[in-house]
Amino acid sequence: PTAAFVFLFLLLYGARNAPIAVVVLLAFPILLESVISGINAIPQLLLMAARIDGVNPLITAIKIKIPLASSHILLGVLNSFALSFKTEIMAEIITGSTGVGLGSAIRLYRNEDPSDLTPIFAITLIAIVTILLFDLLSHLGKRYIAPGGNKN
């Protein structure tokens, strides 16, 4: 449960750093999996040819692995962004001390004038549109960027 991690990191890292720690905890496995799946999708014959030709492993990573895995990595970034964005807003609302995000703005307006919900609805609408945009980009990316996807 994400909220439990927020409270745990609130104790460990303090209110200012807890949202960042929770986002890193949630986004890192998604990004790591996308990098691993991208590297595993590289044809082994290509890597063997580079090894036979005596290409330095660092050059192999820079010139072969990263470019060929980039579509998987981009999809991982898109997938993790929407989740991270939602989590960051929730963590900021709970901790209320980062001072710069949408969650902090929601908390500020809620504490400032609880009867005026207009700014809270406006901020929430901005968050929903942003999350929907990144979800749409993620679905389009899966369809058009991912290897084997429908490119027509």
N, CA, C and O atoms as a GROMACS GRO file, in nm:
protein
  608
    1PRO      N    1   0.082  -0.120   0.000
    1PRO     CA    2   0.000   0.000   0.000
    1PRO      C    3   0.086   0.126   0.000
    1PRO      O    4   0.173   0.144   0.086
    2THR      N    5   0.061   0.210  -0.095
    2THR     CA    6   0.144   0.329  -0.113
    2THR      C    7   0.136   0.424   0.006
    2THR      O    8   0.237   0.479   0.047
    3ALA      N    9   0.017   0.442   0.061
    3ALA     CA   10   0.004   0.534   0.174
    3ALA      C   11   0.088   0.488   0.294
    3ALA      O   12   0.143   0.571   0.367
    4ALA      N   13   0.099   0.357   0.313
    4ALA     CA   14   0.183   0.306   0.423
    4ALA      C   15   0.329   0.341   0.399
    4ALA      O   16   0.402   0.372   0.493
    5PHE      N   17   0.374   0.335   0.273
    5PHE     CA   18   0.511   0.374   0.243
    5PHE      C   19   0.533   0.522   0.269
    5PHE      O   20   0.641   0.563   0.314
    6VAL      N   21   0.432   0.603   0.240
    6VAL     CA   22   0.445   0.747   0.267
    6VAL      C   23   0.469   0.770   0.415
    6VAL      O   24   0.558   0.847   0.452
    7PHE      N   25   0.391   0.705   0.500
    7PHE     CA   26   0.409   0.723   0.644
    7PHE      C   27   0.543   0.667   0.691
    7PHE      O   28   0.607   0.726   0.778
    8LEU      N   29   0.585   0.554   0.635
    8LEU     CA   30   0.715   0.497   0.671
    8LEU      C   31   0.828   0.591   0.632
    8LEU      O   32   0.916   0.619   0.713
    9PHE      N   33   0.825   0.640   0.509
    9PHE     CA   34   0.930   0.732   0.464
    9PHE      C   35   0.920   0.868   0.532
    9PHE      O   36   1.019   0.939   0.542
   10LEU      N   37   0.802   0.903   0.578
   10LEU     CA   38   0.785   1.026   0.656
   10LEU      C   39   0.868   1.018   0.784
   10LEU      O   40   0.932   1.115   0.825
   11LEU      N   41   0.866   0.901   0.846
   11LEU     CA   42   0.946   0.880   0.966
   11LEU      C   43   1.095   0.872   0.935
   11LEU      O   44   1.178   0.926   1.008
   12LEU      N   45   1.129   0.803   0.823
   12LEU     CA   46   1.270   0.782   0.791
   12LEU      C   47   1.339   0.905   0.733
   12LEU      O   48   1.451   0.937   0.772
   13TYR      N   49   1.272   0.973   0.639
   13TYR     CA   50   1.336   1.081   0.564
   13TYR      C   51   1.284   1.220   0.596
   13TYR      O   52   1.343   1.318   0.551
   14GLY      N   53   1.177   1.230   0.671
   14GLY     CA   54   1.118   1.360   0.699
   14GLY      C   55   1.014   1.396   0.595
   14GLY      O   56   1.007   1.335   0.488
   15ALA      N   57   0.934   1.495   0.628
   15ALA     CA   58   0.820   1.531   0.544
   15ALA      C   59   0.862   1.583   0.407
   15ALA      O   60   0.793   1.560   0.308
   16ARG      N   61   0.973   1.651   0.399
   16ARG     CA   62   1.014   1.712   0.271
   16ARG      C   63   1.060   1.607   0.170
   16ARG      O   64   1.035   1.624   0.050
   17ASN      N   65   1.126   1.502   0.214
   17ASN     CA   66   1.183   1.403   0.122
   17ASN      C   67   1.099   1.277   0.105
   17ASN      O   68   1.127   1.197   0.016
   18ALA      N   69   0.998   1.258   0.188
   18ALA     CA   70   0.917   1.137   0.181
   18ALA      C   71   0.849   1.117   0.044
   18ALA      O   72   0.853   1.006  -0.008
   19PRO      N   73   0.787   1.220  -0.015
   19PRO     CA   74   0.724   1.199  -0.146
   19PRO      C   75   0.823   1.154  -0.253
   19PRO      O   76   0.791   1.071  -0.337
   20ILE      N   77   0.942   1.210  -0.250
   20ILE     CA   78   1.043   1.173  -0.349
   20ILE      C   79   1.086   1.028  -0.329
   20ILE      O   80   1.100   0.954  -0.426
   21ALA      N   81   1.107   0.988  -0.205
   21ALA     CA   82   1.148   0.850  -0.177
   21ALA      C   83   1.040   0.751  -0.221
   21ALA      O   84   1.073   0.644  -0.273
   22VAL      N   85   0.913   0.783  -0.201
   22VAL     CA   86   0.805   0.694  -0.241
   22VAL      C   87   0.799   0.682  -0.393
   22VAL      O   88   0.780   0.573  -0.447
   23VAL      N   89   0.815   0.794  -0.463
   23VAL     CA   90   0.813   0.791  -0.609
   23VAL      C   91   0.929   0.707  -0.663
   23VAL      O   92   0.911   0.628  -0.756
   24VAL      N   93   1.047   0.724  -0.606
   24VAL     CA   94   1.162   0.645  -0.650
   24VAL      C   95   1.136   0.496  -0.625
   24VAL      O   96   1.167   0.412  -0.710
   25LEU      N   97   1.080   0.464  -0.509
   25LEU     CA   98   1.051   0.325  -0.476
   25LEU      C   99   0.952   0.264  -0.574
   25LEU      O  100   0.966   0.147  -0.610
   26LEU      N  101   0.853   0.340  -0.619
   26LEU     CA  102   0.754   0.287  -0.712
   26LEU      C  103   0.802   0.288  -0.856
   26LEU      O  104   0.772   0.195  -0.931
   27ALA      N  105   0.876   0.389  -0.897
   27ALA     CA  106   0.916   0.401  -1.036
   27ALA      C  107   1.037   0.314  -1.071
   27ALA      O  108   1.047   0.266  -1.184
   28PHE      N  109   1.126   0.294  -0.977
   28PHE     CA  110   1.250   0.221  -1.008
   28PHE      C  111   1.226   0.080  -1.061
   28PHE      O  112   1.288   0.044  -1.161
   29PRO      N  113   1.139  -0.002  -1.000
   29PRO     CA  114   1.118  -0.136  -1.055
   29PRO      C  115   1.061  -0.136  -1.197
   29PRO      O  116   1.097  -0.222  -1.278
   30ILE      N  117   0.974  -0.041  -1.228
   30ILE     CA  118   0.917  -0.033  -1.363
   30ILE      C  119   1.025   0.003  -1.463
   30ILE      O  120   1.034  -0.056  -1.570
   31LEU      N  121   1.108   0.101  -1.428
   31LEU     CA  122   1.216   0.142  -1.517
   31LEU      C  123   1.320   0.032  -1.532
   31LEU      O  124   1.370   0.008  -1.642
   32LEU      N  125   1.354  -0.033  -1.424
   32LEU     CA  126   1.451  -0.143  -1.429
   32LEU      C  127   1.401  -0.256  -1.518
   32LEU      O  128   1.476  -0.311  -1.598
   33GLU      N  129   1.274  -0.291  -1.502
   33GLU     CA  130   1.216  -0.398  -1.584
   33GLU      C  131   1.216  -0.360  -1.732
   33GLU      O  132   1.241  -0.445  -1.817
   34SER      N  133   1.189  -0.234  -1.763
   34SER     CA  134   1.189  -0.193  -1.904
   34SER      C  135   1.330  -0.196  -1.962
   34SER      O  136   1.348  -0.232  -2.079
   35VAL      N  137   1.430  -0.158  -1.884
   35VAL     CA  138   1.568  -0.165  -1.933
   35VAL      C  139   1.610  -0.311  -1.955
   35VAL      O  140   1.670  -0.344  -2.057
   36ILE      N  141   1.577  -0.396  -1.860
   36ILE     CA  142   1.613  -0.538  -1.873
   36ILE      C  143   1.543  -0.603  -1.991
   36ILE      O  144   1.605  -0.677  -2.068
   37SER      N  145   1.413  -0.575  -2.007
   37SER     CA  146   1.340  -0.636  -2.119
   37SER      C  147   1.390  -0.581  -2.252
   37SER      O  148   1.392  -0.653  -2.352
   38GLY      N  149   1.430  -0.453  -2.255
   38GLY     CA  150   1.486  -0.396  -2.376
   38GLY      C  151   1.618  -0.460  -2.414
   38GLY      O  152   1.642  -0.489  -2.531
   39ILE      N  153   1.702  -0.482  -2.315
   39ILE     CA  154   1.832  -0.546  -2.343
   39ILE      C  155   1.812  -0.692  -2.381
   39ILE      O  156   1.881  -0.742  -2.470
   40ASN      N  157   1.718  -0.761  -2.317
   40ASN     CA  158   1.692  -0.900  -2.352
   40ASN      C  159   1.629  -0.916  -2.490
   40ASN      O  160   1.638  -1.023  -2.550
   41ALA      N  161   1.567  -0.809  -2.543
   41ALA     CA  162   1.505  -0.815  -2.675
   41ALA      C  163   1.606  -0.797  -2.788
   41ALA      O  164   1.572  -0.816  -2.905
   42ILE      N  165   1.729  -0.760  -2.756
   42ILE     CA  166   1.832  -0.741  -2.858
   42ILE      C  167   1.873  -0.877  -2.913
   42ILE      O  168   1.899  -0.970  -2.836
   43PRO      N  169   1.877  -0.890  -3.044
   43PRO     CA  170   1.918  -1.019  -3.103
   43PRO      C  171   2.058  -1.060  -3.057
   43PRO      O  172   2.153  -0.983  -3.066
   44GLN      N  173   2.067  -1.182  -3.007
   44GLN     CA  174   2.195  -1.231  -2.955
   44GLN      C  175   2.302  -1.242  -3.062
   44GLN      O  176   2.421  -1.229  -3.033
   45LEU      N  177   2.260  -1.265  -3.187
   45LEU     CA  178   2.359  -1.272  -3.295
   45LEU      C  179   2.432  -1.139  -3.313
   45LEU      O  180   2.550  -1.136  -3.345
   46LEU      N  181   2.361  -1.030  -3.293
   46LEU     CA  182   2.421  -0.898  -3.304
   46LEU      C  183   2.526  -0.877  -3.194
   46LEU      O  184   2.635  -0.826  -3.221
   47LEU      N  185   2.492  -0.917  -3.073
   47LEU     CA  186   2.587  -0.903  -2.962
   47LEU      C  187   2.707  -0.995  -2.979
   47LEU      O  188   2.820  -0.959  -2.947
   48MET      N  189   2.681  -1.117  -3.031
   48MET     CA  190   2.791  -1.209  -3.056
   48MET      C  191   2.883  -1.157  -3.166
   48MET      O  192   3.005  -1.173  -3.159
   49ALA      N  193   2.825  -1.094  -3.268
   49ALA     CA  194   2.907  -1.038  -3.376
   49ALA      C  195   2.995  -0.926  -3.323
   49ALA      O  196   3.111  -0.915  -3.362
   50ALA      N  197   2.941  -0.844  -3.236
   50ALA     CA  198   3.022  -0.736  -3.177
   50ALA      C  199   3.134  -0.794  -3.092
   50ALA      O  200   3.246  -0.743  -3.094
   51ARG      N  201   3.103  -0.901  -3.018
   51ARG     CA  202   3.205  -0.964  -2.935
   51ARG      C  203   3.315  -1.026  -3.022
   51ARG      O  204   3.433  -1.016  -2.991
   52ILE      N  205   3.274  -1.092  -3.132
   52ILE     CA  206   3.372  -1.155  -3.222
   52ILE      C  207   3.460  -1.049  -3.287
   52ILE      O  208   3.580  -1.070  -3.307
   53ASP      N  209   3.399  -0.934  -3.321
   53ASP     CA  210   3.476  -0.827  -3.383
   53ASP      C  211   3.566  -0.754  -3.282
   53ASP      O  212   3.643  -0.666  -3.321
   54GLY      N  213   3.556  -0.790  -3.155
   54GLY     CA  214   3.641  -0.731  -3.053
   54GLY      C  215   3.598  -0.592  -3.009
   54GLY      O  216   3.681  -0.512  -2.965
   55VAL      N  217   3.470  -0.563  -3.020
   55VAL     CA  218   3.420  -0.432  -2.978
   55VAL      C  219   3.422  -0.424  -2.826
   55VAL      O  220   3.379  -0.517  -2.758
   56ASN      N  221   3.470  -0.314  -2.776
   56ASN     CA  222   3.476  -0.288  -2.633
   56ASN      C  223   3.334  -0.298  -2.574
   56ASN      O  224   3.240  -0.246  -2.636
   57PRO      N  225   3.315  -0.361  -2.457
   57PRO     CA  226   3.181  -0.372  -2.397
   57PRO      C  227   3.114  -0.236  -2.372
   57PRO      O  228   2.991  -0.225  -2.380
   58LEU      N  229   3.194  -0.134  -2.340
   58LEU     CA  230   3.135  -0.001  -2.320
   58LEU      C  231   3.081   0.054  -2.453
   58LEU      O  232   2.972   0.112  -2.456
   59ILE      N  233   3.156   0.036  -2.559
   59ILE     CA  234   3.109   0.080  -2.692
   59ILE      C  235   2.987  -0.001  -2.734
   59ILE      O  236   2.895   0.053  -2.794
   60THR      N  237   2.987  -0.130  -2.702
   60THR     CA  238   2.870  -0.214  -2.733
   60THR      C  239   2.747  -0.161  -2.660
   60THR      O  240   2.638  -0.155  -2.718
   61ALA      N  241   2.764  -0.123  -2.535
   61ALA     CA  242   2.650  -0.070  -2.460
   61ALA      C  243   2.602   0.062  -2.519
   61ALA      O  244   2.482   0.083  -2.532
   62ILE      N  245   2.695   0.151  -2.555
   62ILE     CA  246   2.658   0.284  -2.604
   62ILE      C  247   2.603   0.280  -2.746
   62ILE      O  248   2.506   0.348  -2.777
   63LYS      N  249   2.665   0.200  -2.832
   63LYS     CA  250   2.628   0.203  -2.974
   63LYS      C  251   2.527   0.096  -3.014
   63LYS      O  252   2.463   0.109  -3.118
   64ILE      N  253   2.510  -0.009  -2.933
   64ILE     CA  254   2.418  -0.116  -2.971
   64ILE      C  255   2.305  -0.131  -2.870
   64ILE      O  256   2.187  -0.120  -2.905
   65LYS      N  257   2.340  -0.156  -2.745
   65LYS     CA  258   2.237  -0.188  -2.645
   65LYS      C  259   2.143  -0.073  -2.617
   65LYS      O  260   2.021  -0.091  -2.620
   66ILE      N  261   2.195   0.044  -2.589
   66ILE     CA  262   2.109   0.158  -2.555
   66ILE      C  263   2.018   0.197  -2.672
   66ILE      O  264   1.898   0.215  -2.650
   67PRO      N  265   2.071   0.212  -2.794
   67PRO     CA  266   1.979   0.248  -2.903
   67PRO      C  267   1.872   0.142  -2.929
   67PRO      O  268   1.756   0.176  -2.955
   68LEU      N  269   1.908   0.014  -2.923
   68LEU     CA  270   1.810  -0.089  -2.951
   68LEU      C  271   1.711  -0.110  -2.837
   68LEU      O  272   1.599  -0.156  -2.859
   69ALA      N  273   1.750  -0.076  -2.715
   69ALA     CA  274   1.661  -0.090  -2.600
   69ALA      C  275   1.583   0.038  -2.573
   69ALA      O  276   1.499   0.040  -2.482
   70SER      N  277   1.608   0.144  -2.648
   70SER     CA  278   1.549   0.274  -2.617
   70SER      C  279   1.396   0.274  -2.625
   70SER      O  280   1.332   0.347  -2.549
   71SER      N  281   1.337   0.196  -2.715
   71SER     CA  282   1.190   0.194  -2.722
   71SER      C  283   1.131   0.133  -2.595
   71SER      O  284   1.029   0.182  -2.545
   72HIS      N  285   1.193   0.029  -2.543
   72HIS     CA  286   1.147  -0.030  -2.417
   72HIS      C  287   1.166   0.068  -2.301
   72HIS      O  288   1.079   0.080  -2.214
   73ILE      N  289   1.278   0.137  -2.300
   73ILE     CA  290   1.306   0.232  -2.194
   73ILE      C  291   1.206   0.347  -2.198
   73ILE      O  292   1.157   0.391  -2.094
   74LEU      N  293   1.177   0.397  -2.318
   74LEU     CA  294   1.079   0.505  -2.332
   74LEU      C  295   0.941   0.462  -2.282
   74LEU      O  296   0.873   0.539  -2.214
   75LEU      N  297   0.901   0.341  -2.314
   75LEU     CA  298   0.773   0.290  -2.264
   75LEU      C  299   0.774   0.277  -2.112
   75LEU      O  300   0.674   0.305  -2.047
   76GLY      N  301   0.886   0.235  -2.055
   76GLY     CA  302   0.897   0.228  -1.910
   76GLY      C  303   0.885   0.364  -1.844
   76GLY      O  304   0.822   0.378  -1.739
   77VAL      N  305   0.946   0.465  -1.907
   77VAL     CA  306   0.935   0.602  -1.855
   77VAL      C  307   0.790   0.650  -1.862
   77VAL      O  308   0.739   0.707  -1.765
   78LEU      N  309   0.725   0.627  -1.975
   78LEU     CA  310   0.585   0.669  -1.989
   78LEU      C  311   0.495   0.596  -1.890
   78LEU      O  312   0.407   0.658  -1.830
   79ASN      N  313   0.516   0.466  -1.874
   79ASN     CA  314   0.433   0.389  -1.780
   79ASN      C  315   0.455   0.432  -1.636
   79ASN      O  316   0.360   0.442  -1.559
   80SER      N  317   0.579   0.459  -1.600
   80SER     CA  318   0.607   0.495  -1.462
   80SER      C  319   0.570   0.639  -1.430
   80SER      O  320   0.548   0.673  -1.314
   81PHE      N  321   0.563   0.726  -1.533
   81PHE     CA  322   0.536   0.866  -1.504
   81PHE      C  323   0.396   0.887  -1.449
   81PHE      O  324   0.379   0.957  -1.349
   82ALA      N  325   0.295   0.827  -1.511
   82ALA     CA  326   0.158   0.847  -1.463
   82ALA      C  327   0.143   0.796  -1.320
   82ALA      O  328   0.081   0.862  -1.236
   83LEU      N  329   0.198   0.678  -1.293
   83LEU     CA  330   0.193   0.623  -1.157
   83LEU      C  331   0.269   0.713  -1.059
   83LEU      O  332   0.222   0.738  -0.948
   84SER      N  333   0.384   0.760  -1.100
   84SER     CA  334   0.465   0.846  -1.014
   84SER      C  335   0.395   0.978  -0.987
   84SER      O  336   0.400   1.031  -0.876
   85PHE      N  337   0.329   1.032  -1.088
   85PHE     CA  338   0.259   1.159  -1.075
   85PHE      C  339   0.146   1.147  -0.973
   85PHE      O  340   0.130   1.233  -0.887
   86LYS      N  341   0.067   1.040  -0.984
   86LYS     CA  342  -0.043   1.017  -0.890
   86LYS      C  343   0.010   0.997  -0.749
   86LYS      O  344  -0.044   1.051  -0.653
   87THR      N  345   0.116   0.922  -0.737
   87THR     CA  346   0.174   0.893  -0.606
   87THR      C  347   0.232   1.019  -0.544
   87THR      O  348   0.217   1.042  -0.424
   88GLU      N  349   0.298   1.100  -0.624
   88GLU     CA  350   0.357   1.224  -0.573
   88GLU      C  351   0.249   1.317  -0.520
   88GLU      O  352   0.267   1.378  -0.414
   89ILE      N  353   0.138   1.330  -0.591
   89ILE     CA  354   0.029   1.416  -0.544
   89ILE      C  355  -0.026   1.364  -0.411
   89ILE      O  356  -0.046   1.442  -0.318
   90MET      N  357  -0.049   1.234  -0.404
   90MET     CA  358  -0.102   1.175  -0.280
   90MET      C  359  -0.003   1.194  -0.164
   90MET      O  360  -0.044   1.227  -0.053
   91ALA      N  361   0.125   1.172  -0.191
   91ALA     CA  362   0.225   1.186  -0.085
   91ALA      C  363   0.238   1.332  -0.040
   91ALA      O  364   0.257   1.358   0.079
   92GLU      N  365   0.226   1.426  -0.133
   92GLU     CA  366   0.232   1.567  -0.095
   92GLU      C  367   0.112   1.607  -0.012
   92GLU      O  368   0.124   1.687   0.081
   93ILE      N  369  -0.005   1.554  -0.045
   93ILE     CA  370  -0.124   1.585   0.034
   93ILE      C  371  -0.107   1.532   0.177
   93ILE      O  372  -0.144   1.599   0.273
   94ILE      N  373  -0.053   1.412   0.189
   94ILE     CA  374  -0.035   1.353   0.322
   94ILE      C  375   0.071   1.428   0.402
   94ILE      O  376   0.049   1.463   0.518
   95THR      N  377   0.187   1.454   0.340
   95THR     CA  378   0.296   1.520   0.414
   95THR      C  379   0.279   1.671   0.419
   95THR      O  380   0.304   1.733   0.522
   96GLY      N  381   0.237   1.729   0.307
   96GLY     CA  382   0.208   1.871   0.301
   96GLY      C  383   0.324   1.964   0.317
   96GLY      O  384   0.304   2.080   0.352
   97SER      N  385   0.446   1.919   0.293
   97SER     CA  386   0.557   2.010   0.322
   97SER      C  387   0.655   2.030   0.208
   97SER      O  388   0.757   2.096   0.227
   98THR      N  389   0.629   1.975   0.089
   98THR     CA  390   0.723   2.000  -0.020
   98THR      C  391   0.707   2.140  -0.075
   98THR      O  392   0.804   2.200  -0.121
   99GLY      N  393   0.585   2.192  -0.072
   99GLY     CA  394   0.560   2.331  -0.106
   99GLY      C  395   0.554   2.366  -0.252
   99GLY      O  396   0.524   2.481  -0.284
  100VAL      N  397   0.582   2.275  -0.345
  100VAL     CA  398   0.588   2.313  -0.485
  100VAL      C  399   0.497   2.231  -0.577
  100VAL      O  400   0.481   2.269  -0.693
  101GLY      N  401   0.440   2.124  -0.532
  101GLY     CA  402   0.364   2.036  -0.619
  101GLY      C  403   0.214   2.059  -0.613
  101GLY      O  404   0.164   2.141  -0.536
  102LEU      N  405   0.144   1.983  -0.697
  102LEU     CA  406  -0.002   1.992  -0.701
  102LEU      C  407  -0.065   1.945  -0.570
  102LEU      O  408  -0.164   2.003  -0.524
  103GLY      N  409  -0.009   1.842  -0.509
  103GLY     CA  410  -0.061   1.794  -0.381
  103GLY      C  411  -0.047   1.898  -0.271
  103GLY      O  412  -0.137   1.914  -0.189
  104SER      N  413   0.066   1.968  -0.270
  104SER     CA  414   0.084   2.074  -0.172
  104SER      C  415  -0.013   2.189  -0.196
  104SER      O  416  -0.063   2.250  -0.102
  105ALA      N  417  -0.040   2.218  -0.324
  105ALA     CA  418  -0.136   2.324  -0.355
  105ALA      C  419  -0.276   2.284  -0.311
  105ALA      O  420  -0.350   2.367  -0.257
  106ILE      N  421  -0.314   2.160  -0.332
  106ILE     CA  422  -0.445   2.112  -0.287
  106ILE      C  423  -0.455   2.126  -0.136
  106ILE      O  424  -0.555   2.175  -0.084
  107ARG      N  425  -0.352   2.082  -0.066
  107ARG     CA  426  -0.354   2.091   0.081
  107ARG      C  427  -0.358   2.237   0.128
  107ARG      O  428  -0.429   2.269   0.223
  108LEU      N  429  -0.283   2.324   0.061
  108LEU     CA  430  -0.282   2.466   0.097
  108LEU      C  431  -0.421   2.528   0.081
  108LEU      O  432  -0.470   2.595   0.172
  109TYR      N  433  -0.485   2.505  -0.034
  109TYR     CA  434  -0.617   2.563  -0.056
  109TYR      C  435  -0.723   2.502   0.036
  109TYR      O  436  -0.817   2.570   0.076
  110ARG      N  437  -0.707   2.376   0.069
  110ARG     CA  438  -0.802   2.311   0.160
  110ARG      C  439  -0.790   2.371   0.300
  110ARG      O  440  -0.891   2.392   0.367
  111ASN      N  441  -0.668   2.399   0.343
  111ASN     CA  442  -0.647   2.458   0.475
  111ASN      C  443  -0.680   2.608   0.479
  111ASN      O  444  -0.724   2.660   0.581
  112GLU      N  445  -0.658   2.675   0.366
  112GLU     CA  446  -0.679   2.819   0.360
  112GLU      C  447  -0.827   2.856   0.370
  112GLU      O  448  -0.865   2.940   0.452
  113ASP      N  449  -0.910   2.793   0.286
  113ASP     CA  450  -1.054   2.821   0.288
  113ASP      C  451  -1.128   2.692   0.253
  113ASP      O  452  -1.155   2.667   0.135
  114PRO      N  453  -1.161   2.610   0.352
  114PRO     CA  454  -1.225   2.481   0.325
  114PRO      C  455  -1.359   2.491   0.252
  114PRO      O  456  -1.403   2.394   0.192
  115SER      N  457  -1.423   2.606   0.256
  115SER     CA  458  -1.553   2.619   0.189
  115SER      C  459  -1.540   2.647   0.040
  115SER      O  460  -1.634   2.623  -0.035
  116ASP      N  461  -1.424   2.697  -0.004
  116ASP     CA  462  -1.403   2.728  -0.146
  116ASP      C  463  -1.329   2.612  -0.213
  116ASP      O  464  -1.207   2.600  -0.201
  117LEU      N  465  -1.403   2.530  -0.283
  117LEU     CA  466  -1.345   2.411  -0.347
  117LEU      C  467  -1.303   2.436  -0.492
  117LEU      O  468  -1.251   2.346  -0.557
  118THR      N  469  -1.325   2.556  -0.542
  118THR     CA  470  -1.293   2.586  -0.682
  118THR      C  471  -1.146   2.562  -0.715
  118THR      O  472  -1.118   2.495  -0.814
  119PRO      N  473  -1.050   2.614  -0.637
  119PRO     CA  474  -0.909   2.589  -0.671
  119PRO      C  475  -0.873   2.441  -0.662
  119PRO      O  476  -0.790   2.392  -0.739
  120ILE      N  477  -0.934   2.371  -0.569
  120ILE     CA  478  -0.904   2.228  -0.554
  120ILE      C  479  -0.954   2.152  -0.676
  120ILE      O  480  -0.885   2.064  -0.727
  121PHE      N  481  -1.074   2.185  -0.723
  121PHE     CA  482  -1.126   2.119  -0.844
  121PHE      C  483  -1.041   2.154  -0.966
  121PHE      O  484  -1.018   2.068  -1.052
  122ALA      N  485  -0.995   2.277  -0.975
  122ALA     CA  486  -0.911   2.317  -1.088
  122ALA      C  487  -0.778   2.241  -1.087
  122ALA      O  488  -0.734   2.192  -1.191
  123ILE      N  489  -0.716   2.231  -0.972
  123ILE     CA  490  -0.589   2.158  -0.961
  123ILE      C  491  -0.611   2.010  -0.991
  123ILE      O  492  -0.530   1.948  -1.059
  124THR      N  493  -0.719   1.955  -0.940
  124THR     CA  494  -0.750   1.815  -0.966
  124THR      C  495  -0.774   1.791  -1.114
  124THR      O  496  -0.730   1.689  -1.168
  125LEU      N  497  -0.842   1.883  -1.181
  125LEU     CA  498  -0.864   1.870  -1.325
  125LEU      C  499  -0.732   1.872  -1.401
  125LEU      O  500  -0.714   1.795  -1.495
  126ILE      N  501  -0.641   1.960  -1.362
  126ILE     CA  502  -0.508   1.964  -1.423
  126ILE      C  503  -0.437   1.829  -1.406
  126ILE      O  504  -0.378   1.777  -1.500
  127ALA      N  505  -0.444   1.774  -1.286
  127ALA     CA  506  -0.379   1.644  -1.259
  127ALA      C  507  -0.443   1.534  -1.343
  127ALA      O  508  -0.371   1.452  -1.400
  128ILE      N  509  -0.575   1.531  -1.350
  128ILE     CA  510  -0.643   1.426  -1.426
  128ILE      C  511  -0.607   1.435  -1.574
  128ILE      O  512  -0.578   1.333  -1.636
  129VAL      N  513  -0.608   1.556  -1.630
  129VAL     CA  514  -0.575   1.572  -1.772
  129VAL      C  515  -0.430   1.530  -1.798
  129VAL      O  516  -0.402   1.464  -1.898
  130THR      N  517  -0.340   1.567  -1.709
  130THR     CA  518  -0.199   1.529  -1.726
  130THR      C  519  -0.182   1.377  -1.719
  130THR      O  520  -0.110   1.320  -1.801
  131ILE      N  521  -0.246   1.314  -1.624
  131ILE     CA  522  -0.236   1.168  -1.610
  131ILE      C  523  -0.297   1.099  -1.731
  131ILE      O  524  -0.241   1.002  -1.783
  132LEU      N  525  -0.412   1.146  -1.777
  132LEU     CA  526  -0.475   1.087  -1.896
  132LEU      C  527  -0.387   1.104  -2.019
  132LEU      O  528  -0.379   1.013  -2.102
  133LEU      N  529  -0.322   1.219  -2.031
  133LEU     CA  530  -0.232   1.242  -2.144
  133LEU      C  531  -0.116   1.142  -2.144
  133LEU      O  532  -0.083   1.086  -2.248
  134PHE      N  533  -0.056   1.121  -2.028
  134PHE     CA  534   0.055   1.027  -2.022
  134PHE      C  535   0.008   0.882  -2.038
  134PHE      O  536   0.081   0.800  -2.093
  135ASP      N  537  -0.111   0.849  -1.990
  135ASP     CA  538  -0.166   0.716  -2.014
  135ASP      C  539  -0.190   0.694  -2.163
  135ASP      O  540  -0.163   0.587  -2.216
  136LEU      N  541  -0.242   0.796  -2.230
  136LEU     CA  542  -0.264   0.787  -2.375
  136LEU      C  543  -0.132   0.770  -2.448
  136LEU      O  544  -0.121   0.686  -2.538
  137LEU      N  545  -0.032   0.849  -2.411
  137LEU     CA  546   0.101   0.834  -2.473
  137LEU      C  547   0.158   0.695  -2.448
  137LEU      O  548   0.221   0.637  -2.537
  138SER      N  549   0.135   0.642  -2.330
  138SER     CA  550   0.184   0.508  -2.298
  138SER      C  551   0.117   0.403  -2.385
  138SER      O  552   0.184   0.314  -2.437
  139HIS      N  553  -0.014   0.413  -2.401
  139HIS     CA  554  -0.086   0.316  -2.486
  139HIS      C  555  -0.046   0.329  -2.633
  139HIS      O  556  -0.032   0.229  -2.703
  140LEU      N  557  -0.029   0.453  -2.679
  140LEU     CA  558   0.017   0.472  -2.817
  140LEU      C  559   0.159   0.418  -2.834
  140LEU      O  560   0.192   0.360  -2.936
  141GLY      N  561   0.241   0.439  -2.732
  141GLY     CA  562   0.377   0.388  -2.738
  141GLY      C  563   0.381   0.237  -2.746
  141GLY      O  564   0.460   0.180  -2.820
  142LYS      N  565   0.295   0.172  -2.669
  142LYS     CA  566   0.290   0.026  -2.674
  142LYS      C  567   0.248  -0.022  -2.811
  142LYS      O  568   0.292  -0.127  -2.858
  143ARG      N  569   0.163   0.055  -2.875
  143ARG     CA  570   0.112   0.014  -3.006
  143ARG      C  571   0.210   0.043  -3.118
  143ARG      O  572   0.228  -0.040  -3.208
  144TYR      N  573   0.274   0.161  -3.115
  144TYR     CA  574   0.356   0.202  -3.228
  144TYR      C  575   0.506   0.195  -3.206
  144TYR      O  576   0.582   0.185  -3.303
  145ILE      N  577   0.551   0.199  -3.082
  145ILE     CA  578   0.695   0.199  -3.056
  145ILE      C  579   0.746   0.059  -3.028
  145ILE      O  580   0.854   0.021  -3.075
  146ALA      N  581   0.670  -0.017  -2.950
  146ALA     CA  582   0.717  -0.147  -2.904
  146ALA      C  583   0.743  -0.241  -3.020
  146ALA      O  584   0.666  -0.244  -3.116
  147PRO      N  585   0.850  -0.317  -3.011
  147PRO     CA  586   0.878  -0.415  -3.115
  147PRO      C  587   0.763  -0.514  -3.127
  147PRO      O  588   0.712  -0.563  -3.026
  148GLY      N  589   0.724  -0.542  -3.250
  148GLY     CA  590   0.614  -0.634  -3.272
  148GLY      C  591   0.479  -0.566  -3.267
  148GLY      O  592   0.377  -0.630  -3.293
  149GLY      N  593   0.477  -0.436  -3.232
  149GLY     CA  594   0.350  -0.364  -3.225
  149GLY      C  595   0.298  -0.335  -3.365
  149GLY      O  596   0.370  -0.348  -3.463
  150ASN      N  597   0.173  -0.296  -3.372
  150ASN     CA  598   0.111  -0.264  -3.499
  150ASN      C  599   0.160  -0.128  -3.545
  150ASN      O  600   0.124  -0.027  -3.485
  151LYS      N  601   0.241  -0.124  -3.650
  151LYS     CA  602   0.298   0.002  -3.695
  151LYS      C  603   0.222   0.059  -3.813
  151LYS      O  604   0.267   0.159  -3.870
  152ASN      N  605   0.113   0.002  -3.852
  152ASN     CA  606   0.032   0.054  -3.964
  152ASN      C  607  -0.078   0.141  -3.915
  152ASN      O  608  -0.156   0.193  -3.994
   0.00000   0.00000   0.00000
